[in-house]
Amino acid sequence: MQFELTKEYLEAVKTALETGENISVLEQINDLHPADIAEIFDELNSEEAEKFYRYLDGEIASDVLIELEEDVREKFLKTLDPAEIAERFIDNMDSDDAADIMAELSDEKKDNVISLIKDAEQASDIVDLLNYDEDSAGGLMAKELIKVEVDWTIPRCIKEMRKQAEDINNVYTIYVVDSKDKLIGTLSLKKLLLAPAKSKIADLYDENVHWVKAYEDAESVANIMDKYDLVVLPVIDELNRLIGRITIDDVVDVIKEEADKDYQLASGISESVDSSDSAFILTRARLPWLLVGMLGGIFGSLIINQYEDQLQIHPEMALFIPLIAATGGNVGVQSSAIIVQGLANKSLGFDGIFARLSKEFLIALMNGLVCSSIIFLYTFMVKDNISLAITVCLAMNVVIVFAGLFGTFIPLMLNKYNIDPALATGPFITTTNDVVGLLIYFGIGHFMYIML
């Protein structure tokens, strides 16, 4: 059944926390999915949240902590002492989730929590994971997995798997390693169950296995799992030793974060922010590109001022300034968005910049011919001015071609120099095309009125 957080339900929870009455409402919360409980938690203040957590069972409390919004979780962790974090939460988490939580603590508090973790092996795993960049395969992986050695017999394999499975909630794949712990393949559970007891793993395992090195960036991991439809991906070190696994839920988070970041960049927001952030942080994120847009507007006004005499003689040209600027901006954003999408999902192939520009030139030319023909007919019929009709028609065509080429070239160049190409899909493209579009429009207008 789908849970829906209503205002009435939230008020019942808050009342129970405040008065201590109708506690059954709080006790029933443990039956909800952790993500639904986290949704309730996000709506509580600090005092209510602290009381609320006392009613959650240990494992559920840990799962809910992972589901919380990052800023909410950070505030909540500050209210907890190291012993409670270690015993109530970290002890009930997988190593990757535990490392994510630890990364949000101050250095002093982090050291205190690690010293209080009862399981020495888990503490070691967490420390190891904290050494990896959070946006790398090592930063995404969990240490918990099931592996068997290639020279084991079936009975020993099953015995060892039972021991390892105690610390794992979901068994996706059985990995096969050699005596030096190097990953050499995977083992099918079906083959394991149907094989004679005297068989060895060497006779059953599959050598075809996709893997990723620990230092690979998170986006590459997501692309590999998407390309091969994987739900889990093993991670190896420089010596090809198996050191962890990445599950699909972690990759979904990466994809979502990357999409959010690209969307914000395309919208002219220069850093990752959330609606719950402070006014100062949101202003700091938005202001840089607003200033860029304002600067573009200033340049646009200077261009119009430069051709003020021309506008006084032919004031009808002013009617089409918004059309030229808007069309150039729209075409540029379309072109750059397609290129950025292709770069993100690796669908562009091996075409060079010249090949991409040639294709975009053809597309822009066809779009330009259609749009300029329409605007020519409209201008001529409405204004009955052949000079104006030709000027707007030519300017529209040139602006569309330029905007298409510019919107293709910029993200390709940014990507070549390892700069996020999503920067090219928002205000930068729009502002540049506005300014250049006005230059083209007035330049053609000046030439046409001299000629005609």
N, C-alpha and C positions, 0 to 999 in steps of 0.2 A: 504493500500500500504506500502510495506517495504521500510523504509528510509535507504539510503546508503550515508555515508559521503564521498564525493569525494574531491580530492585536489582542484579542480576548485571551488566547493561550499565553501570550507573553505576559499579560497583566496578572494572570493566575500564578505564573512562575514567580514574578516579582513580589506579589503579595505573600506567597508562601515563604519566600526568603526573608521578607521583612518581619512578618508576624510569627512565623514558626507554625502556622496553622495550615491545614490541608497539605501535609507533607507528602501524601500519596502522589501528588502531582510531580514532585521532585524525584520520588523513588521510581516512578514509571519512565523517567527520562532515559534510564539505562537500557530500555528496550528499543530506543531509537538508533538510527545509524549515526556514527560519529560525525558525519558531515552535517546532519540535521541538528545535532546537539551543538556543534560549533556555530551554526546559524543563530541559535538562541543566545549563546555566549557572547557573540558579537554585539548584541543589543543591550548588554548589561554594563553597568558602571563598575568601577574597580572593586568597591565593597561587595556588590551583589555577585560579581564574578568569583571572588574569593570564597564566599559562602556556597555558591553554586557547585564549585568543584568538589566540595566535601561530600557531595551526594553521589559522585561518580565512582564506579569500580575502578581498580587499578589499571587494567588493560584498556578499558574504554577511555579512561582519563588520558592515557598516553595517545590513543588514536585521535581523540578530540583535539589535543594540543597540536598535533601535526596538521589538522584540518583548519585551524584558525588562520585568519588573515595575519600576515607577517607583522604588521605594526601592532595589532591587538596582542599577538603572542609575546612580542618583545616587552610590552608594558606589563603583561601578566607575569612573565618570568622575573621581572625586577622585584615583584612582591614576594617571591618565594626564596627560602634559604637553600643553600647548596645541598643539604642533607635531604630535603624534601624533593628537590629536582632529581637527585641521584636515585633515591629509593622508590619514589612514587611514579616517576616517569621514565628515566633512562633505562632502568632495569627491565622495563616491559616493552622496549622498542627494538626494532631491527637496527643494525649498526649504521645504515645510511641515514635513517630518520634521527637517530641519536646524535650523529655528527652534525646534522643540519641544526638541531636545537642548540648544541654546544657552541656552534659558530656564532650564535646570536648573543652569547654571554660575554661579559667583560673578561679580560685575561685572568684577573685574579679569581673571579667566580668560577671560571672554566677550570682552573687548576684545582680548586677546592672540590668541585663536583667530581672530577676524574679520580681524585684521591679517595672519594667515598663510594665509588662503584665497587660492589662486592665481587663481581665476576672479573677476574684479572684479564681473562682472554678478551672479554667484551671491551674493557677499558683500553687494551692494547689496540684492538681493531678501530676504536673511535679515534684514538690518537693518530693512527696511521692514516685514516681517512681525512682528518683535519689538515694533513700536510699537502693534500691535493687542492688545486684551484677548484672553486665551487662550480665553475663552468666547464670542467673537464670530465672525461669518462670516470676518472678516479674519484672525482667529487660527487658523481651520481651513483656510483656502485654501492652495493651492500656486500658485506663479507660472507653472509650466510648463503651457503649453497651445498649441493650434494655432488661429490666427486668420488670416483672409484679408480683404482689403478688397473692398468691394462692386463697385468698378469694375475689378477685375482680370479678365484673360482666363484661360481654362482653363490654358494652358501656364505662365503666370506663377504662377498659383495652385499648381500642382503643384510647381513649382520652389521656391517659398517654403515650402510644407508640408514638403518633404524636409529643408530646413535646420532647421526648427523641431522636426521629429520626432526629430532626433538626441539631444535632451535629454529625451525623453519615453518612458516604458516602455509606457504604455497610452494609445491615442488613443480617447477615448470620443466626442467631438463636435468638429466643426469650426465655430468661431464666425465670424460675419460682422460686420465693423465698418465704419464710414465713415472718411473721411479724418482725422477727429479722434479716432479710436479708440473711438467710442461704439458700444456693442453694439446691433445692429439685427436679428439673427436667427441662424439656424444653417444649415449646408449639409449635405445628405445626400451621403454618399460614393457611393451608387448613382447619383444624378443627376450627380455630378461625373464618374464613369467613363463614363457613357453619353452625356453631352452632346457636341455637335460641338466641335471644337477652337477655333472662332472665337467660341463663346459667352462671355458674361460672367457673372460671379457674380450680378449684379443680376437675371438672368433665371432663376436656379436656386434661390436661397436661400428659406428659410421664415421668415416674420416672427414666427411664434408661438414665443416662447421664454420660459421661466421663469427668473427671476434673483433675486438677493438683494443688498441693500446691505451694504457691508463692516461697518457698525456693528450689524447685526441680531444678536440673541443666538443662541447655538448651538442652543437648543431650538426656536426658530422655524425655523431651517434644517432641522432634523430633521423637523419637522412638514410643511414644504413638500415635501421629498423623499419622505416617506412618502405624502402625499396624491396626488402626481402620478406615483408610481412611478419616480422619477428615479434614475439611477446616478451622475450628475454634475450640478452646478449652478454656473452662472457667477456671479461676484461683480463688482459694479460700484461705482464711487465716487460721490460726490455729483454729478458731472457726467455720470453714466451711461457713463463710460469703463470698458471691460473691464480688470480688474486681476488676475483669478485665477479659479480653479475649485475646487470642493469635491467630492471623490469619496466614494462610498458607504462606503468603509472607515473614513473619518474620522467619518462620521455614526453608524456602528454603535458606534464608541467613545463618542460623546456619549450615545447612547441607553443604553448599558450603564452609563456613569458616573452618569447621571441616575437610572436604575433602582436602582443600588446605593445612591445617596444617599437616595432616597425610602424604600427598604427599611430603611436604618439609622435614618432619622428616625422611621419608623413603629414601629421596635423600641425606640425610646427612646435612640438613640445620637446625641449632639448634634453630632458632626463626622465627616468622612470618615476612616475608619480601615481598617486591614487587619490580618489575624490575625498578621502578622509584625511589627507595630509593638511598641514597648516597652510594658512593663506600666504605666508612668506615663501614656503617651498613651492607652492603652485605658481606664485607670481614669478619666482626665479626661473622656473621651468618654461614658462610661456613667454616671458619678456624678450629674450634674445631674438627670436624669429619675428616677433611683432616689430621690433626695432628695424630688422632687415626689411620687412614689408613697408614700414614707414619710410625708410631710406629709398626704397624703390619708388614709392609714391612721390617723393621729392624730386627724384630724377625724371619721373614722368611729367611732373609739373614744369620742370625746366625745359623739357623738350617741347611741350605745348607753348610755353612762353617764347621759345626760340622761333616758333612758327606763328606767332601772334598776328603778324602782318598778313600772312596767308589766310588765317582764319577770319580776319576782318574783311578781306576781299571775297572769300568763299566760306561764309559762316556755316553753310550746310555740311561741311566736312566734320564739324564738331558732333553731329548727330551719330556718327559711326565710330567715334572713339571707344565707347564702352564695348561695342560689338567686336572690334578688332582685338582689344585687350583680352576680353573674356574668351574669345575663340582660341587665341594663342595659348592662354593659360590652360584651357581644357585639353587641347591637343597634347601639350607638353606633359601634363599629368597622366593622360592616358598612355602615352608612349613609355614614360618612365615607370609607371606602375606595372606594365607588362614585362619590361626588362627586369625589374626588381623581383617580380614573382618568378620569372624564369631562373634568375640567379639563385633564388632561395631554394627552389625545388630541383635544381640541377637539370632543367629541361631545355636549356639553350643549346646543348650540344657543343661542338668544337668550332662553331663559326667564329671567325675573327671579327674585329670591330668594323672593318670595311664591309664585310658581308652583311652584318646586321644593319649598318647604315644604309646600304644599297636597298635592302628590303624595305626599311622604314621610309626611304625616299619614295619608293614606288607606292606604298600605302598612302603616305601623306599627299602625294601628287594626285592620286585618284580621289581622295577625300576633298582635297582642295578644289579640284575641277568641279565636283558636284556642288559644294558649298558656294564657290565663287559664281557659278552659273546662276544659282538661285538668287544670290544677293544682287547680281547684275540685273536680272529681270525685275526684281522688286524695286531697285533704285531707279531704273529707267522709267518704269511705269508710274511710280509714285512721284518722283521728282522731275521727270522729263528732262533729265540733264545727262547727256551722253558722257561728258567729261567726268562727272562725279561717278557715274555708273562704272566706267572703265577703271577709274582710280581705286574704288572700293573693291572691285572684282580682282584686280591685279594684287592689291595689298593683301586681301584675304588669302589668295593662293600662296603668295610668298610667305606670309606669316605662318600658315599651316605647315608648309614644308619645313621652314626653319624650326618651328616648335617641335615637330616630329623628330627631326634629326637631333636637336639639342636634348630633347627628353630621352633619346636613346643613348647618345654619346656620354652624357654626364654620369649616369649610374654605372655604365661599363667602365669608365675611367676610375671612378671611386672604388669599384670592386677590384680593379687591377692594382690599386695602391693600398688595398686592405682597409678601406674606409667603408663603413656601412652604407650601401647604396640607397637604403631607405631615406637617407637625407635628401635625395634628389626628387622625391615624389610629392613634396609639399610646397611650402612657401618659396623655397629657392627657385624652383622651376617656374612657378606662377609669376613671381615678381620679375624675374629675368625676362620672361616672355612678354610681360606687360610693357616693360621699358623698350625692348628691342622691337616689339610690334608697333609701338608708336613711332619709333624712328623709321621703320619701313613704310608705315602708312603716310607719314608726312613727307618722307623722301620721294615716294612714288607720286604723291599729290603735287609736290613742287615741280617734279619733272613733267608730269602730264599737263599741268596748266601752262607751263612754258611752251610745250610742244603744240598744244591745242589752242 
